[in-house]
Amino acid sequence: MTALTLYTNPQSRGAIVRWMLEELGAPYEVKMLNYGPEMKSPDYLAVNGMGKVPALKHGEKIITEAAAICAYLADAFPAAGLAPALEDRADYYRWLFFCAGPMDAAWFVAACKFGDLTAEQQSMSSFGDFQRVQNAIELAIKGKDYIAGNKFSAVDVFVGASLGFGMRFDIIEKRPEYQRYVANLQEREAYKRATALDLEAAEAMAS
């Protein structure tokens, strides 16, 4: 089996990829990196020229960006059943890229407290208005366990982790539909294992 290596920090979006890897059930190696000089070292810049985590090495292939890694792994390990059939991927792609693009941008603006965008700025941005982004996600998961069809998939890893993070740090509203959707996903054994492993790694790095 081709080796998988995750480059991460327990307090990063690498937690999303760790969860995805635990869902796969395939063996993988983890290389923990500290923020600062270690992520900007020549050795790591050869892996990810942005000097950021996560990054995944699969054999000789390197994949960066958490959403891309989730999609890649779902396709590279089809037996895990983490991607819908090709003809059923409309919502899967829609919400994966929506959350990695407009939603992430909207939450960054909100977290930095830049204030409301002007009408002109909204027309130029990928997300427009923060409330519209929150409403769109709420509507997408309303009354559903999974955001793309009736089966858990890689997009739930990304969206669930993102919503959980946003609520935890008070970046987004703790809407009942968000809480219900995230709570259901956090009952998964793979999520619990990934969270425990990252907590252990964070404690080791702090000691």
Secondary structure, DSSP 8 states (H G I E B T S, - for coil): ---EEEEE-TTSTHHHHHHHHHHHT---EEEE--TTTTTTSHHHHTT-TT--S-EEEETTEEEESHHHHHHHHHHH-GGG--S--GGG-HHHHHHHHHIIIIIHHHHHHHHTT-----HHHHHHSSS--HHHHHHHHHHHHTT-SSSSSSS--HHHHHHHHHHHHHHHTTSS---HHHHHHHHHHTTSHHHHHHHHHHHHHHHHHH-
